[in-house]
Amino acid sequence: MSTLSFLAQEVAESKVKGYGAIGYGLAAIGPGIGVGIVVGKAIEGIARQPELQGQIRTTMFLGIAFTEALALIGLVAGFIF
């Protein structure tokens, strides 16, 4: 039996609840920081080259979508384990 499945089984059998919420909270830290960096750099890019505002904004929303996908994966992983 793999270590990951063993740990998942141990957590499922334990009496302590709430590990999923703690796990999701930890998983949301990374995407939160990532979205902040993406938006900050997009604003910086628009300030430097206002004529590329539309292209930078489109790229920013694409980056935000990929970063938020990590938060959703963290949420699902919290429910699975």
N, C-alpha and C positions, 0 to 999 in steps of 0.2 A: 504494500500500500504506500502510495506516495506521501511525502511529508505534508503537502498542501491539503490533501483530502483527509489526512489524519487530524490536522489542526482544525479543519472545518467541522469534522465530526465531534471533536472535543468541545468546541465552542457551542455546537448545537445541543450537546448533552449537558452543558454546564447550567447551573441555576441562575447565573448572572445574566440579566438582559440589558440591552442598551449598547452592545458593542457595535451594532450596525449604525447607530446614530453617531457614535464616536468615529467610526471608520469613514462615514460619509462626510463628517465635519473635516477630517483630515484630508479627504480626497478633494474637497472643495477649495482648500487653500491654494493649491497649485493653479487650477484654472482661474481663480480670482486674481491672483498675481499676474497670470498670463494675459487676461483680458485688460488689466490695467496697463501693462506694458504695450500691448498692441494699440490700444486707443491713444496712449500718450505719444507713441512714435508716429501714429497717423496724424495727430494734431501738429506735431513738430514738422512732419513732411509737408502738410498743407500750408503751414506758416512760411516754409522756405520756398515752396513753389505753388502758389495759389492756382496757377493755370492747370495743374494736374489734380485738382480737388476731386473730380468725379472718379477718376481711376484709383486714387488713393483710398477714397471712401469705399469703393467696391472691394478692393483688396482687404481693407480693414474689416468689413463685415464677413468676408470669407474666413479671415483669421479668427474672428470672434466665434464663428460657427464651429470651426474645428476645435477651438479651445474649450467651448462649452460642451462639446461631445465628450470630452474627458470627464467633466463633472457628471454627465448622465451615466457614463460607464461606472464611475464611482458609486453612484446611487444604486445601480443595478447590482453591483458587486456586494454592496452592503446588504441587500435583500437576499442574495444567493447564499452568502456565508453567514 
